[in-house]
Amino acid sequence: MGYTNYLSSAIHAMNRTIVRRLAANAYAFRIPRKAFSMEAASKASSSIPACPSHESEEKGGFTNDVQQHDVAIVGGGMVGMALACSLASMPLTKQLSVAIIDGNPAVQSKLLIKKEDPPDARVSTVTPATISLFKDVGAWEYVLQHRHAFFDKMQVWDYTGLGYTRYDARDVNKEVLGCVVENKVLHHALLSCIQNTELQKTIYPSKLTSMSIHPSSSSARVNSTSSATTLHNRGNLAKLELSDGSSLYAKLVVGSDGGKSRVRELAGFKTTGWSYPQNAIICTVEHTVENYCAWQRFLPAGPIALLPIGDNFSNIVWTMSPKEASERNSMNADDFVKALNHALDYGYGPHPKSSLLGNGDMFPWLRADATSSAKESFEVPPKVVKLASARMVFPLSLKHANDYASKRVALIGDAAHTVHPLAGQGVNLGFGDAFALSRVIAEGIAVGTDIGEVSLLKKYEAERKPANIMMMAVLDGFQKAYSVDFGPLNILRAAAFNGAHYISPLKRSIISYAIGEQKLPLFS
């Protein structure tokens, strides 16, 4: 109960203002819903220009050398490209003119990925819910062409040796709990997907320097008798100035440009957050056998995760103090490997051998509906034999935008929220944003609403903000709960581990929430 109360209060403490605004404006965010007939959809879709339009000086005050787009995506990373793929996959949005603004050369030409190269240290753990979204837009087939690692089991334990829990996909009648994929493979897959669609896209290999959105009382609506949207004045578009001196106009600007988002800054969105007194070391390591399980151990300074990546390789995410991270990063490779095995095996404390619940014998009702993983004993992770990549160190923080949307602007991914990497959920939250925003854009087109109208964009915010805040609160709660080494608290944490191990309904709910299928009953 104490930990439950902590998580509940953490959600409100993180951003009470956000929650109040969501409640106060719930009805204001809604837009009229019309009958979604095939005829209406056809008319809406056919009215969108199939290529960047050039309004004349007389019609809208634009010159012919300035491109106009329906959507400008600032940031062509994984989340930005996921939005573009989703727009390209839906009948109502696939004819939109989309600008992608990013100076990264990888956005313009796909990187050559060689199978013989060791895995990159930058990886993401994608959930089954995210995999389903990738399949819907046609991007997952490209992921499968490159190295990836599905895992169906996960073991989590405490350095005190008092408790552990194991999760198995069979507990929720699934084949896998997730898939670990290199970020460059995910990006490559999304680029490949876009290139095989009819999406009218223009890539600007530059950076955003300034953005202006002039207030306007008029609202552009779809005109089914015209081949383009009628623009009443310049206030109906956002103007973007780029670092190469070029400029463009867009009905909607989407900031997917990371934690230091320029779009968020220029649009004036405020943020709430803090830095953690922790850094994370990430790297690729090699074993003598292939790893099929995701492992996570909570140590005094922070968790260490060992994630399968395929071909006898695993990925390490090791959280610790900045001082310790600097020392670990400066170690020679052999000493670092010894430190890794120490952290994953007997270092800091013993292996869990017994349960505070007596392996369920104290409570027969626990055994009656025991999950398959509850019957499995603790296992030692595979030994690391070699460091297979450079080590990377980065600071950890939590940051959340107080608003995700305003007139003509929306934020997705790290531009809207950054989280602790404790459970690898950050990129999944970002992908959820991208696909949700594309659905809202399609809904706006269907009912004839300007896709940059704030009332429409607030529907996206109302859908994604509560889900993101909840996940952030859960991860922050875990971070704080394991940042203190205190005897009574250690016992409570071990009890929570064992409860999650033996209480089947709780375990199934935790797994379903982690793989993106449902909310925890505690918060629903």
N, C-alpha and C positions, 0 to 999 in steps of 0.2 A: 504493500500500500504506500509506503514511503517513497519508493522510486516512481510509482504511478503518479502520486501527487506532484513529485518533482517535475516529471515530464509535462504534466498538464500546466503547471505554473510557468514552466519554461517557455511554452508556446506564447502565453500572454505577455510574459516579460520581454520577449524578443522584440515584439512590435505591437503594442496595444493600439497605437494610432492606426496602424494598417487594418487591424481587425475591426475597429470602430468604423472606419471609412467603408469597409466592405459591407458592413451591416446597414449603415446609413444610406448607402447609395445602391443597394441591391436592386431596387426597382428602376432607378435611373439608368442602370447599365443595360437594361433590356431594350431590345429593338422590336418593332412589330414583326410578327411572324405571319407570312402569307402562305397560302396553299402552295406546296412545292410540286407543281405539276411538271410533266415533261415539256409541255409547251412553253411554260414560263422559263424553265431552265434553258431551253433552246434559244429563246429570245435573248436572255441575259448573256449567255455565252457568245452568241453571234455578234453582240454589240461591243465586245471588247476588241480593240485593235490588235491585230496579229503581229505587229512590229512597232518599234518606237515611232511615235507620231511627231510631227513637226508643225506646231501651230503657227499661223502667220502673225505678223506684227499687228494686223488689224483685229484678229480674233481674240488673241490672248496676251498680247504683249511680248511674244517670244520671237527670238531670231531663229533662222533656219539652221544655224550651226550649233544650237543647243538641243541636246536630245531630251525627250520626255519619255518617262517610263511609268508603268503602273506601280511597280514595287522596286525599291532600291535596297538591296541587302548589303549592309556594311559589315564586312567580315566574312570571308569565304572558307572558314574552317569547317569542322564536322557539323556543327549545329546549323550554321548558315546554309551549307550545302544540303542538309536534310530538309530545310524549309523549301529550297529551290526544287528538290526532288518531289516533295509532296505537292507543291503547286503544279508541277509538270504532270502529275499522275491523275489529277481530277478533271473531269469534263468542263467544269465551270471556271477553272483557273489555268488550264494548260495553254490558253491563248493569251495570257497576260504577257506584257513586255516586262522583263525582269533585268535589272542591273545588278551586278555583283562587283563590289568595290573591295579590292584586296591587293596589296603589293606583293604578296607571297608568290614566287614563281610557280609553286606547286599548283596554284589555282588555275594557271593558264595552260600548263602541260603536266600530265600525270607523271609522277615519279616512277622510274623503273624499279620494280620490286623483284629482287633476285631471291629465289628460294634457298640458295646456298648461304646467304648472309644470315648471321645470327639475328634474333628478334631485337627490334628497337626497344629501349627501356620505357618509352612512353606507350602505355597500353590502356585500354578501357575494358571494364567488365560490363557487358551488355546483358540486360535481363531478358527473359522470354517475352515480356511485353514489348520491349524495344525491338527484338528480333522480328516479332509479328508485324510491327510497323514498317520495318525495312523490307519485309517480304511484300507487304501491300504496295509499296512504291516500286518494287522491282530491283532493289539494291542488294538484297541479301545474297543473291546468286553470285554476285561479284566478290563478296566476302569469302564465300566458300571456295573460290579459285585460289586463295592464298592461305598462308598459315593462320590457324586459329585453334582454339582449344575449348571444347565443351567440357563442363564438369557437372557431375550429378551428386557430388557430396561436398560437404563443408564441415570442418571441425574448428570449434572456437574454445579456447581454454585460458585459464588464469595462471599467472606465474606462481601463485601461492600453492598450487596443487590441490586446492579445495574443491574445484568443480570444473566441469567441461560440458559441452553439448555438441552433438553431431546432427547435421541436417542431411536429409536424403530426398532427392526429387520424388522418390516413390511415396514419400509421406503425403504428398498432395497429388498423387497420380500424374506426375509429369516425368518426362524423360530426362530433362536437364534443369539445373538451377541457374545456369548462365553460360556465357561464352566469353573468353578473354581474347581480345583482338588488338593487334597493334593499331595505334591511332592512324598511322600512315595507310594501313590497309582499309580502315573504315573510310578515310577521306578518298582514297583511290576508288573504292566501290561506289561512293556517292557521285564522284565525277564521272565515272563510267556510265552510271545510270542516267545522269543528265544528258550526256553526249548522245545517248540513244533514244532521246525523246525529241519532240517537236517544239520544246520550250524556246520562245524567242528571248534569248539571253544575250547580254552584252557585258563582257568582263572589262573592268577598268583597273589596270595594274597600277594603282595609285593609293593614296591615303586621303581620308576625309580631313579637311582643314577647317571648314566652317559650314554652318547650316542655318538657313533662315526660313521661318514659317510665319507668314504675315496673317494676322487674324482676318477672318472674313465671315460676314453674316450669311452669305449665300452658301448653298450646299449643292455640289454637283451630283446629279442623279443620272442613272443609265437612261439613255434615250433610245428606245427600240427602233426608231425610224432613222437613226443615223448610224454610221459605221464607227463612230467615236463618241466618247463622253463629251458632253457640252461643258466647256469651261467658261465660267462667268468672269473670272478675273484671276490674277496671279495668286491671290490668297488661297486658291483651291489646290495649290501644289507647294511642295517643299523644294527649296533650291539648295543644292549641294555644291560646294566648291572643293576641288581636289588639289592635291599637292603639285600636280603637273600643270596646273593652270587651267584645266578644263572644268566645266560645270555641267550639271544636269538637273532636271526637274523630276519629281516623283510624287505620286498620290500618297504613297506610304513609304516611310523609311523604317527599316528594321535594323536595330542595333544588335548584331551578333558578334561584336568585336571584343569580347573577353572582359575580364575583371577590371581592366582600366579603360573601359568603354569611352570612346570619344563621342559617340552618339549620346550616351547617357549624360555626359558632361555638357554638351552643347544644348541638349534639350532641357537641362536644369533639373533633372531628377535627383532627389536627395537619397542618401543611403543610410542604413543602420548596420552596424557591425563592429567587429573587434578582431584584433590579431591574437592568435594563440601563442603561448610561450613554447612553441614547438616548430621544428623543421622536419621535413621528410626526405629520406634518401631513397631514390628509386634506381634500379639497375636490373639487368638480366643475368641469371645464373644458370649453371648447367648441372645436371645429375647424371648418374650412370643408368637410371631407368626413367621412363616417362611418368610424369605426375598427372594424376587424374582428379585430384581433390584440391579444393581451395582451403588454405589453412590460415588461421589468424590467432595469434597469442597476445594477450594483454600483459605488457611488461610495466615496471614502475614508471618509466618515462614516457610510455605510449605504446600503441600496438605495433606488431610486425606482421605483415601479411606475405604469404607465399602463394602465388597464383600460377596455375599451369598455363603455358603458352604453346605447348606442342613440341615434338621432336626433342625430348629430354631437356627442354628449357623451362624455366619458371621466371616469373617477375617478382621482384622484391619491392615492397613499400614499407619502409621502416621509419617510424615516427619517434622522435627523441628531442631533447633540448638542443638549442642552436649550438651550444658549446660542444656537446657530445657529437652532434652531426658533423661539425668541422673536424673533430678528431678522427671520427670514423672515415670521413671522406679522404683524409690525408694518409690513411694507412696504406701499406702496400697490399697488393691483391691477395696474397696468401694469408696475411693477418686478418684482412677483412672477411675472408671466407671462414676462418676460424671463429671470428666474432659472430658471424651469421649462424653457424651451427650451434654455437653456445646459446644464442638467443632463442633458437627454435627447438632446442633439446633440453638438457638439464640445467642450463644457465638460469640464474635468478631464483630458482626454486624447483621442487620435485615435480615429476609427472603426476597428474591426477590418477588416483588408484581406487578411491572409494567415493561414494556419494553421501551427501548429508541426508539424503532421503533413504539411505540404506538400499540402493538399487531397486527401490519401489516396494521392498518387503514390508516396510512400515505402513504402506498405504496400498492395500490390494486393489482398490479401484483404479490406481494408476496403471497397474499391469493389464487390466481388463481391455483397455483400448490403447495399448502401447503402440507407438509407431515403430516401423522397422528399424529406424536409426537409434531408437532408445535402447535396443537390445545389443547394439554394437559397442565394443569396448574402445578405450582410448588408443590412438595410434600415434607413433612418432613420425613426423614428416620425413620425406626422403632427404638424404644428406646432400648438401651442396658440395660439389667437387671443384668448381671452377667459376670464376667471375667472367662473364661472357660479353660485357659491355662496359662503357664508361659509367661512373656513378654521377647522378644528378641530384642536387640539393635545392629544395625550394621551401620558402616559409609558408606556414598555414594560417588561414584566416577565415572568418565568416563575414560575408557582406550581403546585404539584401536591399534592393531598391524599394523605396517606399511606394512607388508607383511603377507599373510596367508599361503604361500607355498614356499618351496624351494625343492631342490632335495631330495626325499624320505621322506619329512616331510610336513604335512598340519595341520593347526589349525582350530578348530571348537568351537562354543559356547563361553563361557566366556574366554577361552584361547586366542581367537581372538578379543573379544570386550566385555566390560562391560558397561551398560547403567544405567541411572537414572530409578528407578522403577515407574516413574510417570504414565505410562499407562500399566504396566505389560507386556511389549513386549520383555523383555530380553530372556526368555526361548523360545519364538516363533522364535526369530532370530536364536537361537542355533539349534532348530529343523530344521529350513530352511537350515542351513549350513550342517547338517548331511545328509539330504535327497538329497541335491544338490551334495555333494561329492560322495555319493554312485552312483548317476546317471553318474557322470563323470568317476568313476572307471569302470562302466559297459561299457561306450562308449570306454574307452581305451582298454578293453579286446576285444571288438567287432572288433576293427581295428588293433589289434595285437601290441599295444603299452605297454611297461613296465609301470605298474601302479604307479611306483615311479618316472617316468620321470617328470622333472619340466615343460616341455611344456604342458603336460596333466594337471598337478595340477594347473597350472596358469589359465586354463579354469574355474576351480572351483572358484578361487580367483576373476577372472573377472566377474563372475556371481554374487557372493555374496557381494563383497566389496561395490559396489555402493549402493545396497539396504540397507546394514547395516549402511553405513555412512549417508544416507538420514534419516533413522529413528533416529539415534543418534543426528543428527542436529536438527530435529523437537523436540525431547524430551529436548535437551539442551536449545533450544530456549524458550520452555515453562517454563523451570526451571528459566531461567534468567528473562523472562518477569514477572514472579510472585514473584521475589525475592526483588522487590522494591515497597514500599507503597508510591505512589506519585499521587496526585489528578488528573492531566491531564492523566496520564498513566492509572489510574483506569477507567476513562471514556472510553478510547480507548479499554481497555480489555473488558469492559462491552459491547461495541459496537460489538466487535468480537464475544462475546457470543451470542448476539441477532442475528447477521448475520448468525451464524451457526445454530441458532434455526429456523429462518424463511426463509432463502434462500435455497430452496429445492435442486437445483443442487449442491450447496456447501455442504449441509448436507449429501447428498447421497455419494458424493465423500469422505468425511471424514469417514463415516461409512465403505465404501468399502475398504478404505486404512487401517483402524483400524482392520478389520477382515481378512486382508491379501489377498484381492482379486485383488487390482489394486493400481497403483501409483496415488498420487495426481496430478491433471492436472498441478499444479504449477511447478512440477519437472519433468514431463514426456516429 
